Amino acid sequence: HALREAISAYIDMPKGMILAGNGADELIDLILRVFVGPGDGVLNCPPTFGMYAFDGALQGGRVIEVPRGDDFSLDVEAIEAAVERERPKVLFLTSPNNPDGSLTPDETLLRLLRLPVVIVVDEAYAEFAGHSVIQWVRDYPNLIVLRTFSKWAGLAGLRVGYGAFPENIIQHLWKIKQPYNVNVAGAAAAIASLEDVAYLRANVAKIVAERERMAEELTRFDFLRPYPSRANFILCRVIGRNARELRDALEARGVLVRYFNKPGLTDCIRISVGRPEHTDRLVEALARV
Ligand SMILES: Cc1ncc(COP(=O)(O)O)c(C=O)c1O
């Protein structure tokens, strides 16, 4: 109750539209439990966060993939055609997208909201983007927006996420949610975070500034093509050398970056934005590998 009250003030949405979860992950699972039975379609746009396809398959859903383009933009026509053809129950959009950090343009979302499908916009990284569509949930009965304390507030291990849901959907989630899904420590940490939003926003601003500096630094290396990111990481295409080997070489120098052995990403590495000295260490290591 107190947590939902605090979230309501933070996002300026009525408490009755907010549900908290054991991480945004639990809410993804609950949404799929509400909407998807065996054989029902779940529309996913990879490369993206893995839990939509994972939880969709757990429900016995049919995961329909409409891949993103080389620049990670959505293929809007193909999504429209897939909704028409397959009649999926749910469409997941991640904005900013993990792993590249691109935002879904507002006009794209507006167009997709006309489709007969529930759209879940996962805004796990919204605070780093300075852009959110959470207010749109007031106006669209087929829109859900998910958020989390894991990234901007640094509480990933405490497991607190939340969503804004239209009235017609939230009532069904209440029926199936575990009564004590958010633990007391997590709720206390999230409420304390919201009592000191100015401090956390200042951290976010530092990370955003560092992201821009890091993006600039990365362009110096002709074997890296960084994608513009609105999140707290930068994805780079690795040109003319093996991405996995580059990851290993950086690791040997004490710099950990993410390599994904997944379609569309096998020639990429993703680098988290840290403090300026972390960027300096990264650049030093890149100059030597
Ligand atoms: C896009 C996206 N959504 C959701 C999550 C999970 O958030 P939580 O820790 O709140 O379960 C992540 C974490 O990596 C993510 O990248």
The ligand as an SDF file (V2000), in Angstrom:
LIG
                    3D

 16 16  0  0  0  0  0  0  0  0999 V2000
   14.1800   -4.6570  -20.5240 C   0  0  0  0  0  0  0  0  0  0  0  0
   14.1870   -5.2520  -19.1590 C   0  0  0  0  0  0  0  0  0  0  0  0
   13.0340   -5.4890  -18.5290 N   0  0  0  0  0  0  0  0  0  0  0  0
   12.9930   -6.0240  -17.3070 C   0  0  0  0  0  0  0  0  0  0  0  0
   14.1570   -6.3710  -16.6410 C   0  0  0  0  0  0  0  0  0  0  0  0
   14.0490   -7.0210  -15.3100 C   0  0  0  0  0  0  0  0  0  0  0  0
   13.7850   -6.1010  -14.3320 O   0  0  0  0  0  0  0  0  0  0  0  0
   13.6140   -6.5610  -12.8020 P   0  0  0  0  0  0  0  0  0  0  0  0
   14.9670   -6.6480  -12.1960 O   0  0  0  0  0  0  0  0  0  0  0  0
   12.7680   -5.4840  -12.2220 O   0  0  0  0  0  0  0  0  0  0  0  0
   12.9160   -7.8970  -12.8180 O   0  0  0  0  0  0  0  0  0  0  0  0
   15.3810   -6.1310  -17.2570 C   0  0  0  0  0  0  0  0  0  0  0  0
   16.6270   -6.5050  -16.5700 C   0  0  0  0  0  0  0  0  0  0  0  0
   17.6430   -6.7750  -17.1550 O   0  0  0  0  0  0  0  0  0  0  0  0
   15.4000   -5.5710  -18.5450 C   0  0  0  0  0  0  0  0  0  0  0  0
   16.5580   -5.3590  -19.2000 O   0  0  0  0  0  0  0  0  0  0  0  0
  1  2  1  0
  2  3  1  0
  2 15  2  0
  3  4  2  0
  4  5  1  0
  5  6  1  0
  5 12  2  0
  6  7  1  0
  7  8  1  0
  8  9  2  0
  8 10  1  0
  8 11  1  0
 12 13  1  0
 12 15  1  0
 13 14  2  0
 15 16  1  0
M  END
$$$$
